[in-house]
């Protein structure tokens, strides 16, 4: 196990006033899933050294920063989201020297570094839990959520785990149940306990002193529970939409406790000891908006939040995008949204939203839309290559959620298959090992970095061009947004800010759509497009299904 080493981090100072032009407003973040990014030591598992080696490639994309999924000491039952030492690096990923190299090189290349923090639960191998479970009187007895059984021996409440079955696990040493919203090996911390909060804030300071630029806070609305342990009401969801018992409840009492915001204010005060840092929360659930707004309100809580509006959407529609964008008005005191179409937990969007079976076209359309939204776009590794969901046979599955719910879920393994670097190399250049932790999908080799780098018409080059345009036109990054009246299947909005105005238009329906843009844009400069139909000439324009474009106000180029 890699253990903490002394590190001379930046000195702490009082928090500066909130900067409306802070680096993170509109920053594009590239998510790295370490196990699948790049393996340098030949053990079949991606590592920190592989991330350091890949930073030049990421910087060349034109993004502003990286988010690294967990690399902490862990038994890996949930592949790093079951943390056994918040301040340790799992040896499968490398050492602190490797991590410090990432920080140094990323900053030299102009990239910020954001890492995951998992504050709702730990691994059952964490020393905190090992002490807590000994008895009911030890110093950490109340660091986790323990409860007596009902008189008949059944669990304290009806709460269900995300991964299936009761959220309560009987523990012999304490003769009590403990709460686990995920795997039984992931006991929930009692974040109501001030001492637990203090310990977690010390973890944050540890990584901030090592030079990280911020945190993505995992499963944050699971951080506190109802102390009265009241039963959740039924959701009433029809059985054809149910994949697990978790879906059959409204999660009113096992998550989303109102006291979470008080803890977030403590996190923010800690973060502000290190000016210029960024925080983004993952907020899941069927109605996450109220929590996202509460978590990011004003300048005393988190900077940003994202939800699952797009991560699990089976199709991409204009009403869905309009509804999501309309939730963030830009009013004073309102938080700043982040957006993700794919990540390590969700089937890749290119597979879910394929246009006419054309993966490459879908990939380009998705990038064009993602990079036009007001907020922080998060690009998951491989999106810039147009990677579809990887094919993983049942016998090769490792994801506990997929195994438990097979065949009713595409699972997470297919989004975690290794990154293809070289089309003709063994394991697509990901590793020199004869066997990797997940098998690369052979279909991904044709989309490898080296092959696309040589093709000016590739998705990779398209992504680079869009990211360059986003830098060239600040309105796309930090400008305001105004939705336009359009036919139902059409999405159109104007981004306006420093440097001009940009019209963003998308036909998200399944038929040709005729539309006349506003007069100011009728003969403006076409910046980028993904369409089978030419956009030059006089309006009205005819847009093919799945097409889109960016155009600059003609006044800016008259």
Secondary structure, DSSP 8 states (H G I E B T S, - for coil): -B-----------------TT-TTTT--EEEE-HHHH--SSSSSS--HHHHHHHHHHHHHHT-SEEEE---EE---TTTTSS-SEEEEE-TTT--HHHHHHHHHHHHHTT-EEEEEE--SB--TTSHHHHHHTT-SSSTTTTSB-EE---TTS--SS--B-TTSSBSEEEETTTTEEEE-SS-TTS-BB-TTSHHHHHHHHHHHHHHHHTT--EEEETTGGGS---TT-----B----GGG-SSGGGGB--SSSS--TTHHHHHHHHHHHHTTSTT-EEEEE--STT-HHHHHHHH-TTSS-SEEE-STTTS-SS--HHHHHHHHHT----TT--EEEEES-BTTB--HHHHT-BTTBHHHHHHHHHHHHTTSSSEEEEETTGGGT-------GGG---HHHHHHTTS---SGGGSS-----TTSGGGGS-SSSS-SS---GGGGGG-HHHHHT-TTSHHHHHHHHHHHHHH-HHHHH-EEEE----TTEEEEEEEETTEEEEEEEE-SSS-EEE---GGGTT-EEEEEE-SS---SSSSEEE-TT-EEEEE-GGGG-
